[in-house]
Amino acid sequence: MKKLVCVALVAGLGMSGLAQADEALMKKSGCVGCHAMDKKLLGPSFQDIAAKYKGDKAAPAALEAKILDGGKGNWGSVAMPAQKPKVTPEGAKSIVAWILSLK
């Protein structure tokens, strides 16, 4: 039993570290210039994005493409500019995973 608790604790700490790394990447990439955690700025909040796409299996790929290639129309008339090459496909995947993990 002690071994199971220890493994769960270590796994949780590892996930926490990954979440922090993904959040740091998001901040380094400049996402916070247009998005905030819990309120609309130029773009929707990260929490609103997570809520809108909760349970949508197609969302990760669509959001990754939106980060890389830009887009418009999902949240109003303001366009999201393309973020590549500043954000790599792997970086977009990490950022999306972090956003969709929010509650």
Biopython code that builds the backbone (N, CA, C, O; Angstrom):
import numpy as np
from Bio.PDB.StructureBuilder import StructureBuilder

atoms = [
    (1, "MET", "N", (0.826, -1.193, 0.000)),
    (1, "MET", "CA", (0.000, 0.000, 0.000)),
    (1, "MET", "C", (0.869, 1.256, 0.000)),
    (1, "MET", "O", (0.607, 2.200, -0.745)),
    (2, "LYS", "N", (1.921, 1.261, 0.852)),
    (2, "LYS", "CA", (2.805, 2.422, 0.913)),
    (2, "LYS", "C", (3.476, 2.664, -0.434)),
    (2, "LYS", "O", (3.672, 3.804, -0.855)),
    (3, "LYS", "N", (3.823, 1.566, -1.098)),
    (3, "LYS", "CA", (4.472, 1.678, -2.404)),
    (3, "LYS", "C", (3.525, 2.327, -3.417)),
    (3, "LYS", "O", (3.948, 3.173, -4.204)),
    (4, "LEU", "N", (2.261, 1.940, -3.401)),
    (4, "LEU", "CA", (1.269, 2.496, -4.313)),
    (4, "LEU", "C", (1.072, 3.991, -4.077)),
    (4, "LEU", "O", (0.978, 4.765, -5.029)),
    (5, "VAL", "N", (1.010, 4.394, -2.817)),
    (5, "VAL", "CA", (0.849, 5.810, -2.477)),
    (5, "VAL", "C", (2.064, 6.597, -2.941)),
    (5, "VAL", "O", (1.931, 7.700, -3.472)),
    (6, "CYS", "N", (3.233, 6.035, -2.743)),
    (6, "CYS", "CA", (4.469, 6.702, -3.155)),
    (6, "CYS", "C", (4.507, 6.875, -4.675)),
    (6, "CYS", "O", (4.858, 7.945, -5.173)),
    (7, "VAL", "N", (4.149, 5.830, -5.401)),
    (7, "VAL", "CA", (4.135, 5.904, -6.861)),
    (7, "VAL", "C", (3.136, 6.948, -7.329)),
    (7, "VAL", "O", (3.430, 7.722, -8.239)),
    (8, "ALA", "N", (1.956, 6.979, -6.717)),
    (8, "ALA", "CA", (0.939, 7.963, -7.091)),
    (8, "ALA", "C", (1.428, 9.374, -6.803)),
    (8, "ALA", "O", (1.192, 10.283, -7.599)),
    (9, "LEU", "N", (2.101, 9.569, -5.686)),
    (9, "LEU", "CA", (2.621, 10.887, -5.329)),
    (9, "LEU", "C", (3.687, 11.332, -6.324)),
    (9, "LEU", "O", (3.669, 12.475, -6.781)),
    (10, "VAL", "N", (4.600, 10.453, -6.659)),
    (10, "VAL", "CA", (5.650, 10.782, -7.627)),
    (10, "VAL", "C", (5.043, 11.079, -8.990)),
    (10, "VAL", "O", (5.457, 12.024, -9.661)),
    (11, "ALA", "N", (4.072, 10.283, -9.403)),
    (11, "ALA", "CA", (3.411, 10.527, -10.692)),
    (11, "ALA", "C", (2.711, 11.875, -10.676)),
    (11, "ALA", "O", (2.771, 12.608, -11.663)),
    (12, "GLY", "N", (2.061, 12.213, -9.601)),
    (12, "GLY", "CA", (1.387, 13.508, -9.483)),
    (12, "GLY", "C", (2.366, 14.655, -9.544)),
    (12, "GLY", "O", (2.104, 15.667, -10.195)),
    (13, "LEU", "N", (3.489, 14.507, -8.875)),
    (13, "LEU", "CA", (4.504, 15.559, -8.919)),
    (13, "LEU", "C", (5.065, 15.702, -10.318)),
    (13, "LEU", "O", (5.348, 16.814, -10.764)),
    (14, "GLY", "N", (5.229, 14.589, -11.016)),
    (14, "GLY", "CA", (5.711, 14.650, -12.400)),
    (14, "GLY", "C", (4.727, 15.372, -13.295)),
    (14, "GLY", "O", (5.128, 16.184, -14.128)),
    (15, "MET", "N", (3.449, 15.088, -13.137)),
    (15, "MET", "CA", (2.430, 15.767, -13.937)),
    (15, "MET", "C", (2.405, 17.246, -13.604)),
    (15, "MET", "O", (2.229, 18.081, -14.492)),
    (16, "SER", "N", (2.580, 17.575, -12.342)),
    (16, "SER", "CA", (2.606, 18.975, -11.936)),
    (16, "SER", "C", (3.775, 19.696, -12.605)),
    (16, "SER", "O", (3.634, 20.829, -13.064)),
    (17, "GLY", "N", (4.914, 19.038, -12.656)),
    (17, "GLY", "CA", (6.077, 19.629, -13.310)),
    (17, "GLY", "C", (5.836, 19.850, -14.789)),
    (17, "GLY", "O", (6.242, 20.870, -15.345)),
    (18, "LEU", "N", (5.168, 18.882, -15.436)),
    (18, "LEU", "CA", (4.846, 19.040, -16.853)),
    (18, "LEU", "C", (3.882, 20.190, -17.063)),
    (18, "LEU", "O", (4.044, 20.977, -17.995)),
    (19, "ALA", "N", (2.881, 20.292, -16.204)),
    (19, "ALA", "CA", (1.915, 21.382, -16.326)),
    (19, "ALA", "C", (2.613, 22.723, -16.164)),
    (19, "ALA", "O", (2.311, 23.671, -16.888)),
    (20, "GLN", "N", (3.537, 22.808, -15.228)),
    (20, "GLN", "CA", (4.270, 24.059, -15.036)),
    (20, "GLN", "C", (5.135, 24.376, -16.243)),
    (20, "GLN", "O", (5.255, 25.537, -16.632)),
    (21, "ALA", "N", (5.740, 23.352, -16.840)),
    (21, "ALA", "CA", (6.565, 23.570, -18.027)),
    (21, "ALA", "C", (5.705, 24.056, -19.187)),
    (21, "ALA", "O", (6.112, 24.947, -19.933)),
    (22, "ASP", "N", (4.508, 23.468, -19.343)),
    (22, "ASP", "CA", (3.625, 23.883, -20.427)),
    (22, "ASP", "C", (3.122, 25.308, -20.205)),
    (22, "ASP", "O", (2.988, 26.079, -21.155)),
    (23, "GLU", "N", (2.848, 25.651, -18.960)),
    (23, "GLU", "CA", (2.417, 27.011, -18.649)),
    (23, "GLU", "C", (3.561, 27.990, -18.919)),
    (23, "GLU", "O", (3.331, 29.079, -19.446)),
    (24, "ALA", "N", (4.776, 27.616, -18.567)),
    (24, "ALA", "CA", (5.931, 28.474, -18.826)),
    (24, "ALA", "C", (6.129, 28.672, -20.330)),
    (24, "ALA", "O", (6.435, 29.779, -20.773)),
    (25, "LEU", "N", (5.957, 27.613, -21.111)),
    (25, "LEU", "CA", (6.079, 27.713, -22.566)),
    (25, "LEU", "C", (5.025, 28.666, -23.119)),
    (25, "LEU", "O", (5.313, 29.485, -23.993)),
    (26, "MET", "N", (3.801, 28.554, -22.605)),
    (26, "MET", "CA", (2.711, 29.424, -23.044)),
    (26, "MET", "C", (3.058, 30.891, -22.761)),
    (26, "MET", "O", (2.845, 31.762, -23.604)),
    (27, "LYS", "N", (3.587, 31.146, -21.581)),
    (27, "LYS", "CA", (3.953, 32.527, -21.232)),
    (27, "LYS", "C", (5.117, 33.011, -22.092)),
    (27, "LYS", "O", (5.106, 34.144, -22.571)),
    (28, "LYS", "N", (6.118, 32.158, -22.287)),
    (28, "LYS", "CA", (7.282, 32.523, -23.098)),
    (28, "LYS", "C", (6.878, 32.789, -24.555)),
    (28, "LYS", "O", (7.479, 33.627, -25.228)),
    (29, "SER", "N", (5.874, 32.083, -25.024)),
    (29, "SER", "CA", (5.424, 32.219, -26.413)),
    (29, "SER", "C", (4.616, 33.483, -26.655)),
    (29, "SER", "O", (4.318, 33.812, -27.803)),
    (30, "GLY", "N", (4.258, 34.197, -25.599)),
    (30, "GLY", "CA", (3.550, 35.455, -25.760)),
    (30, "GLY", "C", (2.031, 35.344, -25.751)),
    (30, "GLY", "O", (1.342, 36.324, -26.035)),
    (31, "CYS", "N", (1.501, 34.176, -25.433)),
    (31, "CYS", "CA", (0.048, 33.981, -25.434)),
    (31, "CYS", "C", (-0.655, 34.943, -24.479)),
    (31, "CYS", "O", (-1.785, 35.363, -24.726)),
    (32, "VAL", "N", (0.029, 35.289, -23.383)),
    (32, "VAL", "CA", (-0.593, 36.158, -22.375)),
    (32, "VAL", "C", (-0.732, 37.599, -22.854)),
    (32, "VAL", "O", (-1.324, 38.422, -22.155)),
    (33, "GLY", "N", (-0.209, 37.915, -24.009)),
    (33, "GLY", "CA", (-0.425, 39.241, -24.575)),
    (33, "GLY", "C", (-1.871, 39.448, -25.006)),
    (33, "GLY", "O", (-2.359, 40.577, -25.031)),
    (34, "CYS", "N", (-2.553, 38.361, -25.343)),
    (34, "CYS", "CA", (-3.946, 38.434, -25.807)),
    (34, "CYS", "C", (-4.916, 37.619, -24.956)),
    (34, "CYS", "O", (-6.127, 37.824, -25.038)),
    (35, "HIS", "N", (-4.404, 36.702, -24.143)),
    (35, "HIS", "CA", (-5.245, 35.812, -23.338)),
    (35, "HIS", "C", (-4.860, 35.906, -21.873)),
    (35, "HIS", "O", (-3.685, 36.073, -21.548)),
    (36, "ALA", "N", (-5.836, 35.800, -20.992)),
    (36, "ALA", "CA", (-5.611, 35.744, -19.549)),
    (36, "ALA", "C", (-6.209, 34.441, -19.031)),
    (36, "ALA", "O", (-6.947, 33.761, -19.744)),
    (37, "MET", "N", (-5.890, 34.103, -17.804)),
    (37, "MET", "CA", (-6.383, 32.864, -17.228)),
    (37, "MET", "C", (-7.906, 32.856, -17.104)),
    (37, "MET", "O", (-8.559, 31.893, -17.505)),
    (38, "ASP", "N", (-8.469, 33.929, -16.549)),
    (38, "ASP", "CA", (-9.882, 33.877, -16.181)),
    (38, "ASP", "C", (-10.726, 35.046, -16.683)),
    (38, "ASP", "O", (-11.855, 35.236, -16.231)),
    (39, "LYS", "N", (-10.183, 35.827, -17.613)),
    (39, "LYS", "CA", (-10.985, 36.920, -18.170)),
    (39, "LYS", "C", (-10.599, 37.154, -19.622)),
    (39, "LYS", "O", (-9.472, 36.879, -20.033)),
    (40, "LYS", "N", (-11.535, 37.656, -20.375)),
    (40, "LYS", "CA", (-11.306, 37.976, -21.781)),
    (40, "LYS", "C", (-10.400, 39.196, -21.879)),
    (40, "LYS", "O", (-10.626, 40.196, -21.197)),
    (41, "LEU", "N", (-9.404, 39.120, -22.701)),
    (41, "LEU", "CA", (-8.597, 40.284, -23.067)),
    (41, "LEU", "C", (-8.923, 40.542, -24.538)),
    (41, "LEU", "O", (-10.077, 40.795, -24.882)),
    (42, "LEU", "N", (-7.936, 40.480, -25.382)),
    (42, "LEU", "CA", (-8.195, 40.565, -26.817)),
    (42, "LEU", "C", (-8.827, 39.256, -27.297)),
    (42, "LEU", "O", (-9.699, 39.256, -28.166)),
    (43, "GLY", "N", (-8.378, 38.160, -26.725)),
    (43, "GLY", "CA", (-8.926, 36.843, -27.022)),
    (43, "GLY", "C", (-9.608, 36.272, -25.788)),
    (43, "GLY", "O", (-9.582, 36.895, -24.726)),
    (44, "PRO", "N", (-10.213, 35.106, -25.910)),
    (44, "PRO", "CA", (-10.912, 34.489, -24.776)),
    (44, "PRO", "C", (-9.939, 34.052, -23.684)),
    (44, "PRO", "O", (-8.745, 33.879, -23.931)),
    (45, "SER", "N", (-10.464, 33.877, -22.483)),
    (45, "SER", "CA", (-9.618, 33.392, -21.389)),
    (45, "SER", "C", (-9.272, 31.929, -21.633)),
    (45, "SER", "O", (-9.973, 31.219, -22.354)),
    (46, "PHE", "N", (-8.179, 31.494, -21.019)),
    (46, "PHE", "CA", (-7.800, 30.090, -21.130)),
    (46, "PHE", "C", (-8.880, 29.197, -20.528)),
    (46, "PHE", "O", (-9.153, 28.117, -21.052)),
    (47, "GLN", "N", (-9.491, 29.636, -19.439)),
    (47, "GLN", "CA", (-10.553, 28.843, -18.810)),
    (47, "GLN", "C", (-11.769, 28.729, -19.729)),
    (47, "GLN", "O", (-12.395, 27.671, -19.796)),
    (48, "ASP", "N", (-12.110, 29.805, -20.435)),
    (48, "ASP", "CA", (-13.237, 29.750, -21.369)),
    (48, "ASP", "C", (-12.945, 28.794, -22.534)),
    (48, "ASP", "O", (-13.832, 28.075, -22.993)),
    (49, "ILE", "N", (-11.707, 28.797, -22.999)),
    (49, "ILE", "CA", (-11.317, 27.891, -24.079)),
    (49, "ILE", "C", (-11.449, 26.445, -23.599)),
    (49, "ILE", "O", (-12.016, 25.599, -24.291)),
    (50, "ALA", "N", (-10.918, 26.176, -22.404)),
    (50, "ALA", "CA", (-10.999, 24.816, -21.851)),
    (50, "ALA", "C", (-12.448, 24.368, -21.703)),
    (50, "ALA", "O", (-12.782, 23.229, -22.028)),
    (51, "ALA", "N", (-13.308, 25.255, -21.215)),
    (51, "ALA", "CA", (-14.723, 24.909, -21.022)),
    (51, "ALA", "C", (-15.421, 24.660, -22.351)),
    (51, "ALA", "O", (-16.211, 23.724, -22.471)),
    (52, "LYS", "N", (-15.139, 25.487, -23.343)),
    (52, "LYS", "CA", (-15.800, 25.346, -24.645)),
    (52, "LYS", "C", (-15.460, 24.017, -25.311)),
    (52, "LYS", "O", (-16.317, 23.404, -25.948)),
    (53, "TYR", "N", (-14.227, 23.575, -25.167)),
    (53, "TYR", "CA", (-13.777, 22.384, -25.873)),
    (53, "TYR", "C", (-13.700, 21.135, -24.999)),
    (53, "TYR", "O", (-13.191, 20.105, -25.439)),
    (54, "LYS", "N", (-14.198, 21.215, -23.772)),
    (54, "LYS", "CA", (-14.165, 20.074, -22.863)),
    (54, "LYS", "C", (-14.872, 18.872, -23.498)),
    (54, "LYS", "O", (-16.022, 18.969, -23.928)),
    (55, "GLY", "N", (-14.169, 17.747, -23.549)),
    (55, "GLY", "CA", (-14.740, 16.523, -24.084)),
    (55, "GLY", "C", (-14.762, 16.422, -25.601)),
    (55, "GLY", "O", (-15.187, 15.398, -26.137)),
    (56, "ASP", "N", (-14.318, 17.448, -26.303)),
    (56, "ASP", "CA", (-14.299, 17.433, -27.773)),
    (56, "ASP", "C", (-13.009, 16.767, -28.238)),
    (56, "ASP", "O", (-11.927, 17.340, -28.107)),
    (57, "LYS", "N", (-13.122, 15.576, -28.773)),
    (57, "LYS", "CA", (-11.939, 14.810, -29.180)),
    (57, "LYS", "C", (-11.186, 15.453, -30.350)),
    (57, "LYS", "O", (-9.994, 15.203, -30.529)),
    (58, "ALA", "N", (-11.866, 16.268, -31.136)),
    (58, "ALA", "CA", (-11.220, 16.940, -32.263)),
    (58, "ALA", "C", (-10.543, 18.244, -31.840)),
    (58, "ALA", "O", (-9.785, 18.828, -32.614)),
    (59, "ALA", "N", (-10.812, 18.697, -30.630)),
    (59, "ALA", "CA", (-10.315, 19.999, -30.187)),
    (59, "ALA", "C", (-8.795, 20.119, -30.174)),
    (59, "ALA", "O", (-8.279, 21.124, -30.663)),
    (60, "PRO", "N", (-8.046, 19.149, -29.640)),
    (60, "PRO", "CA", (-6.589, 19.344, -29.598)),
    (60, "PRO", "C", (-5.986, 19.662, -30.968)),
    (60, "PRO", "O", (-5.226, 20.622, -31.098)),
    (61, "ALA", "N", (-6.307, 18.888, -31.962)),
    (61, "ALA", "CA", (-5.741, 19.126, -33.302)),
    (61, "ALA", "C", (-6.197, 20.474, -33.861)),
    (61, "ALA", "O", (-5.408, 21.193, -34.474)),
    (62, "ALA", "N", (-7.461, 20.813, -33.651)),
    (62, "ALA", "CA", (-7.984, 22.085, -34.168)),
    (62, "ALA", "C", (-7.316, 23.270, -33.469)),
    (62, "ALA", "O", (-6.963, 24.256, -34.115)),
    (63, "LEU", "N", (-7.144, 23.171, -32.156)),
    (63, "LEU", "CA", (-6.518, 24.276, -31.417)),
    (63, "LEU", "C", (-5.030, 24.393, -31.737)),
    (63, "LEU", "O", (-4.497, 25.499, -31.833)),
    (64, "GLU", "N", (-4.369, 23.265, -31.900)),
    (64, "GLU", "CA", (-2.958, 23.303, -32.297)),
    (64, "GLU", "C", (-2.810, 24.012, -33.645)),
    (64, "GLU", "O", (-1.920, 24.844, -33.815)),
    (65, "ALA", "N", (-3.673, 23.686, -34.591)),
    (65, "ALA", "CA", (-3.641, 24.336, -35.909)),
    (65, "ALA", "C", (-3.940, 25.824, -35.781)),
    (65, "ALA", "O", (-3.320, 26.639, -36.464)),
    (66, "LYS", "N", (-4.877, 26.184, -34.918)),
    (66, "LYS", "CA", (-5.230, 27.600, -34.712)),
    (66, "LYS", "C", (-4.019, 28.370, -34.172)),
    (66, "LYS", "O", (-3.748, 29.490, -34.606)),
    (67, "ILE", "N", (-3.300, 27.773, -33.232)),
    (67, "ILE", "CA", (-2.105, 28.434, -32.689)),
    (67, "ILE", "C", (-1.072, 28.622, -33.798)),
    (67, "ILE", "O", (-0.524, 29.712, -33.964)),
    (68, "LEU", "N", (-0.816, 27.582, -34.536)),
    (68, "LEU", "CA", (0.240, 27.636, -35.549)),
    (68, "LEU", "C", (-0.128, 28.499, -36.754)),
    (68, "LEU", "O", (0.685, 29.299, -37.216)),
    (69, "ASP", "N", (-1.347, 28.341, -37.262)),
    (69, "ASP", "CA", (-1.742, 28.979, -38.519)),
    (69, "ASP", "C", (-2.615, 30.211, -38.360)),
    (69, "ASP", "O", (-2.859, 30.928, -39.330)),
    (70, "GLY", "N", (-3.090, 30.464, -37.135)),
    (70, "GLY", "CA", (-3.987, 31.588, -36.906)),
    (70, "GLY", "C", (-5.400, 31.241, -37.324)),
    (70, "GLY", "O", (-5.664, 30.128, -37.779)),
    (71, "GLY", "N", (-6.296, 32.177, -37.173)),
    (71, "GLY", "CA", (-7.673, 31.941, -37.563)),
    (71, "GLY", "C", (-8.585, 33.033, -37.049)),
    (71, "GLY", "O", (-8.137, 33.978, -36.400)),
    (72, "LYS", "N", (-9.865, 32.899, -37.340)),
    (72, "LYS", "CA", (-10.831, 33.895, -36.890)),
    (72, "LYS", "C", (-12.227, 33.318, -36.955)),
    (72, "LYS", "O", (-12.501, 32.390, -37.716)),
    (73, "GLY", "N", (-13.101, 33.880, -36.149)),
    (73, "GLY", "CA", (-14.495, 33.512, -36.228)),
    (73, "GLY", "C", (-15.040, 32.682, -35.091)),
    (73, "GLY", "O", (-16.253, 32.670, -34.886)),
    (74, "ASN", "N", (-14.201, 31.984, -34.336)),
    (74, "ASN", "CA", (-14.697, 31.146, -33.256)),
    (74, "ASN", "C", (-15.083, 31.944, -32.015)),
    (74, "ASN", "O", (-15.918, 31.491, -31.233)),
    (75, "TRP", "N", (-14.501, 33.104, -31.820)),
    (75, "TRP", "CA", (-14.710, 33.896, -30.609)),
    (75, "TRP", "C", (-15.062, 35.342, -30.929)),
    (75, "TRP", "O", (-15.001, 36.199, -30.047)),
    (76, "GLY", "N", (-15.418, 35.619, -32.133)),
    (76, "GLY", "CA", (-15.737, 36.987, -32.512)),
    (76, "GLY", "C", (-14.975, 37.397, -33.752)),
    (76, "GLY", "O", (-14.484, 36.552, -34.501)),
    (77, "SER", "N", (-14.879, 38.692, -33.965)),
    (77, "SER", "CA", (-14.302, 39.179, -35.220)),
    (77, "SER", "C", (-12.794, 39.409, -35.174)),
    (77, "SER", "O", (-12.181, 39.649, -36.214)),
    (78, "VAL", "N", (-12.185, 39.341, -33.992)),
    (78, "VAL", "CA", (-10.742, 39.571, -33.890)),
    (78, "VAL", "C", (-10.005, 38.302, -34.310)),
    (78, "VAL", "O", (-10.255, 37.221, -33.779)),
    (79, "ALA", "N", (-9.105, 38.448, -35.261)),
    (79, "ALA", "CA", (-8.344, 37.302, -35.760)),
    (79, "ALA", "C", (-7.190, 36.964, -34.822)),
    (79, "ALA", "O", (-6.586, 37.849, -34.216)),
    (80, "MET", "N", (-6.894, 35.677, -34.714)),
    (80, "MET", "CA", (-5.703, 35.245, -33.988)),
    (80, "MET", "C", (-4.593, 35.083, -35.016)),
    (80, "MET", "O", (-4.731, 34.310, -35.964)),
    (81, "PRO", "N", (-3.486, 35.812, -34.831)),
    (81, "PRO", "CA", (-2.399, 35.698, -35.803)),
    (81, "PRO", "C", (-1.670, 34.358, -35.675)),
    (81, "PRO", "O", (-1.629, 33.758, -34.601)),
    (82, "ALA", "N", (-1.110, 33.915, -36.768)),
    (82, "ALA", "CA", (-0.310, 32.689, -36.766)),
    (82, "ALA", "C", (0.879, 32.867, -35.825)),
    (82, "ALA", "O", (1.479, 33.941, -35.763)),
    (83, "GLN", "N", (1.207, 31.820, -35.107)),
    (83, "GLN", "CA", (2.290, 31.886, -34.134)),
    (83, "GLN", "C", (3.543, 31.112, -34.555)),
    (83, "GLN", "O", (4.536, 31.103, -33.827)),
    (84, "LYS", "N", (3.505, 30.461, -35.727)),
    (84, "LYS", "CA", (4.727, 29.803, -36.162)),
    (84, "LYS", "C", (5.539, 30.785, -36.973)),
    (84, "LYS", "O", (4.944, 31.635, -37.635)),
    (85, "PRO", "N", (6.802, 30.729, -36.967)),
    (85, "PRO", "CA", (7.670, 29.711, -36.390)),
    (85, "PRO", "C", (7.999, 29.933, -34.909)),
    (85, "PRO", "O", (8.747, 29.146, -34.331)),
    (86, "LYS", "N", (7.461, 30.981, -34.286)),
    (86, "LYS", "CA", (7.753, 31.243, -32.871)),
    (86, "LYS", "C", (7.343, 30.055, -32.001)),
    (86, "LYS", "O", (8.032, 29.727, -31.035)),
    (87, "VAL", "N", (6.228, 29.411, -32.339)),
    (87, "VAL", "CA", (5.769, 28.231, -31.622)),
    (87, "VAL", "C", (5.886, 27.039, -32.554)),
    (87, "VAL", "O", (5.386, 27.070, -33.678)),
    (88, "THR", "N", (6.540, 25.998, -32.091)),
    (88, "THR", "CA", (6.705, 24.780, -32.886)),
    (88, "THR", "C", (5.446, 23.914, -32.768)),
    (88, "THR", "O", (4.632, 24.135, -31.872)),
    (89, "PRO", "N", (5.278, 22.943, -33.652)),
    (89, "PRO", "CA", (4.144, 22.021, -33.495)),
    (89, "PRO", "C", (4.139, 21.323, -32.132)),
    (89, "PRO", "O", (3.079, 21.122, -31.538)),
    (90, "GLU", "N", (5.317, 20.956, -31.642)),
    (90, "GLU", "CA", (5.406, 20.317, -30.325)),
    (90, "GLU", "C", (5.010, 21.299, -29.230)),
    (90, "GLU", "O", (4.345, 20.922, -28.266)),
    (91, "GLY", "N", (5.417, 22.552, -29.377)),
    (91, "GLY", "CA", (5.050, 23.576, -28.412)),
    (91, "GLY", "C", (3.551, 23.825, -28.413)),
    (91, "GLY", "O", (2.945, 23.976, -27.353)),
    (92, "ALA", "N", (2.950, 23.867, -29.599)),
    (92, "ALA", "CA", (1.501, 24.066, -29.696)),
    (92, "ALA", "C", (0.768, 22.916, -29.014)),
    (92, "ALA", "O", (-0.231, 23.130, -28.327)),
    (93, "LYS", "N", (1.261, 21.710, -29.201)),
    (93, "LYS", "CA", (0.646, 20.528, -28.581)),
    (93, "LYS", "C", (0.706, 20.651, -27.054)),
    (93, "LYS", "O", (-0.274, 20.353, -26.370)),
    (94, "SER", "N", (1.842, 21.084, -26.524)),
    (94, "SER", "CA", (1.999, 21.251, -25.079)),
    (94, "SER", "C", (1.096, 22.351, -24.538)),
    (94, "SER", "O", (0.477, 22.191, -23.486)),
    (95, "ILE", "N", (1.022, 23.458, -25.251)),
    (95, "ILE", "CA", (0.183, 24.575, -24.820)),
    (95, "ILE", "C", (-1.284, 24.155, -24.806)),
    (95, "ILE", "O", (-2.007, 24.451, -23.855)),
    (96, "VAL", "N", (-1.717, 23.473, -25.847)),
    (96, "VAL", "CA", (-3.109, 23.019, -25.918)),
    (96, "VAL", "C", (-3.408, 22.031, -24.798)),
    (96, "VAL", "O", (-4.467, 22.103, -24.174)),
    (97, "ALA", "N", (-2.490, 21.115, -24.538)),
    (97, "ALA", "CA", (-2.709, 20.153, -23.454)),
    (97, "ALA", "C", (-2.865, 20.894, -22.124)),
    (97, "ALA", "O", (-3.717, 20.534, -21.312)),
    (98, "TRP", "N", (-2.055, 21.913, -21.901)),
    (98, "TRP", "CA", (-2.152, 22.694, -20.663)),
    (98, "TRP", "C", (-3.503, 23.398, -20.605)),
    (98, "TRP", "O", (-4.187, 23.330, -19.584)),
    (99, "ILE", "N", (-3.898, 24.070, -21.679)),
    (99, "ILE", "CA", (-5.172, 24.786, -21.681)),
    (99, "ILE", "C", (-6.336, 23.834, -21.414)),
    (99, "ILE", "O", (-7.203, 24.123, -20.590)),
    (100, "LEU", "N", (-6.351, 22.702, -22.114)),
    (100, "LEU", "CA", (-7.475, 21.777, -21.969)),
    (100, "LEU", "C", (-7.487, 21.062, -20.615)),
    (100, "LEU", "O", (-8.488, 20.446, -20.250)),
    (101, "SER", "N", (-6.385, 21.141, -19.874)),
    (101, "SER", "CA", (-6.353, 20.541, -18.534)),
    (101, "SER", "C", (-6.983, 21.458, -17.476)),
    (101, "SER", "O", (-7.229, 21.036, -16.345)),
    (102, "LEU", "N", (-7.240, 22.715, -17.856)),
    (102, "LEU", "CA", (-7.798, 23.674, -16.896)),
    (102, "LEU", "C", (-9.241, 23.342, -16.572)),
    (102, "LEU", "O", (-9.943, 22.707, -17.358)),
    (103, "LYS", "N", (-9.665, 23.781, -15.409)),
    (103, "LYS", "CA", (-11.056, 23.567, -14.989)),
    (103, "LYS", "C", (-11.759, 24.883, -14.850)),
    (103, "LYS", "O", (-12.940, 24.918, -14.505)),
]
sb = StructureBuilder()
sb.init_structure("model")
sb.init_model(0)
sb.init_chain("A")
sb.init_seg("    ")
for serial, (resi, resn, name, xyz) in enumerate(atoms, 1):
    if name == "N":
        sb.init_residue(resn, " ", resi, " ")
    sb.init_atom(name, np.array(xyz, "f"), 0.0, 1.0, " ", f" {name:<3s}", serial, name[0])
structure = sb.get_structure()
